């Protein structure tokens, strides 16, 4: 089994995060499936005090936030690391307004993906 990729502790300490068992519970999946989502890049995690955690903003009522996987894929293909992707998703952008993850949660995924594609150039 391959290791689960995770960023360093790069996000604000007050940002709500969920441990993997809680993510599995909220998604209605076995923990092994959550591990696979992380390995496949459909979810991102960071390591806080040695524990893998996922930002709570990545989980919506219907599952993983729509558009997250596509946005992460575009950024990875552009050479961004997991640390850089997490920072970008949670960095305020007054032109959106808000953060890219807030825009994804607000069903403005097309604009977020367009901006992610523009970062490649």
C-alpha positions as CSV (number, residue, x, y, z in Angstrom):
1,X,0.0,0.0,0.0
2,X,1.4,3.4,-0.9
3,X,1.7,6.2,1.6
4,X,-1.0,8.8,1.8
5,X,0.2,12.1,0.5
6,X,-0.2,15.0,2.9
7,X,0.9,18.6,3.1
8,X,2.8,20.0,6.1
9,X,0.8,22.1,8.5
10,X,0.3,25.0,6.1
11,X,-3.2,26.2,6.9
12,X,-4.3,28.6,9.6
13,X,-4.5,27.0,13.0
14,X,-8.0,28.1,13.5
15,X,-9.3,26.5,10.3
16,X,-11.7,23.7,11.0
17,X,-10.3,20.3,10.0
18,X,-11.6,16.8,10.3
19,X,-9.7,13.7,11.1
20,X,-10.0,10.8,8.6
21,X,-12.5,8.7,10.6
22,X,-14.8,11.8,10.8
23,X,-14.4,12.4,7.0
24,X,-15.3,8.8,6.4
25,X,-18.4,9.1,8.6
26,X,-19.5,12.4,6.9
27,X,-19.1,10.9,3.4
28,X,-20.6,7.6,4.4
29,X,-17.5,5.7,3.2
30,X,-15.2,3.2,4.8
31,X,-11.9,4.7,6.0
32,X,-10.0,2.8,3.3
33,X,-12.0,4.6,0.6
34,X,-11.1,7.9,2.2
35,X,-7.4,6.8,2.0
36,X,-7.9,6.0,-1.7
37,X,-9.5,9.5,-2.3
38,X,-6.4,11.0,-0.8
39,X,-4.0,8.9,-2.8
40,X,-6.0,9.7,-6.0
41,X,-5.9,13.4,-5.3
42,X,-9.6,13.8,-5.0
43,X,-9.1,15.0,-1.4
44,X,-6.2,16.8,0.1
45,X,-4.9,16.4,3.7
46,X,-2.3,18.1,5.9
47,X,-0.5,16.6,8.8
48,X,-1.2,18.5,12.1
49,X,0.7,17.2,15.2
50,X,1.3,13.9,13.3
51,X,-2.4,13.4,12.5
52,X,-3.8,13.5,9.0
53,X,-6.6,16.0,8.7
54,X,-8.8,17.3,5.9
55,X,-10.2,20.8,5.8
56,X,-13.9,20.7,6.7
57,X,-14.6,23.1,3.8
58,X,-13.8,20.2,1.4
59,X,-16.9,18.3,2.6
60,X,-20.4,19.3,1.6
61,X,-23.7,17.7,2.4
62,X,-23.7,15.7,-0.8
63,X,-20.0,14.6,-0.5
64,X,-16.7,16.2,-1.6
65,X,-17.2,19.7,-2.8
66,X,-18.1,19.8,-6.5
67,X,-15.2,21.0,-8.6
68,X,-12.5,20.3,-6.0
69,X,-11.0,17.3,-7.8
70,X,-10.8,19.1,-11.2
71,X,-9.3,22.2,-9.6
72,X,-6.7,20.2,-7.8
73,X,-5.9,18.2,-11.0
74,X,-5.3,21.5,-12.9
75,X,-3.0,22.8,-10.3
76,X,-1.1,19.5,-10.0
77,X,-0.6,19.4,-13.7
78,X,0.8,22.9,-13.5
79,X,3.4,21.7,-11.1
80,X,1.9,22.9,-7.8
81,X,2.7,20.8,-4.7
82,X,0.0,19.8,-2.2
83,X,1.3,22.5,0.2
84,X,0.9,25.2,-2.5
85,X,-2.5,23.9,-3.6
86,X,-3.9,24.1,-0.1
87,X,-2.4,27.6,0.4
88,X,-4.0,28.8,-2.9
89,X,-7.4,27.3,-2.1
90,X,-7.5,29.1,1.3
91,X,-5.9,32.4,0.3
92,X,-8.3,35.4,0.0
93,X,-8.8,36.8,-3.5
94,X,-10.8,40.0,-3.5
95,X,-11.6,39.6,-7.1
96,X,-13.6,36.4,-6.4
97,X,-14.5,37.6,-3.6
98,X,-13.3,35.3,-0.9
99,X,-11.2,32.3,-1.2
100,X,-11.2,29.8,-4.1
101,X,-12.6,27.1,-1.8
102,X,-15.5,29.4,-0.8
103,X,-16.1,30.0,-4.5
104,X,-16.2,26.3,-5.1
105,X,-18.6,25.8,-2.3
106,X,-20.7,28.7,-3.7
107,X,-21.1,26.9,-7.1
108,X,-18.6,29.2,-8.8
109,X,-16.4,26.3,-9.8
110,X,-16.0,27.4,-13.5
111,X,-14.3,30.7,-12.4
112,X,-12.1,28.9,-9.9
113,X,-11.0,26.4,-12.5
114,X,-10.3,29.2,-15.0
115,X,-8.1,31.0,-12.5
116,X,-6.3,27.7,-11.7
117,X,-5.6,27.2,-15.5
118,X,-4.3,30.8,-15.8
119,X,-1.7,30.0,-13.0
120,X,-0.1,27.6,-15.4
121,X,1.1,30.4,-17.7
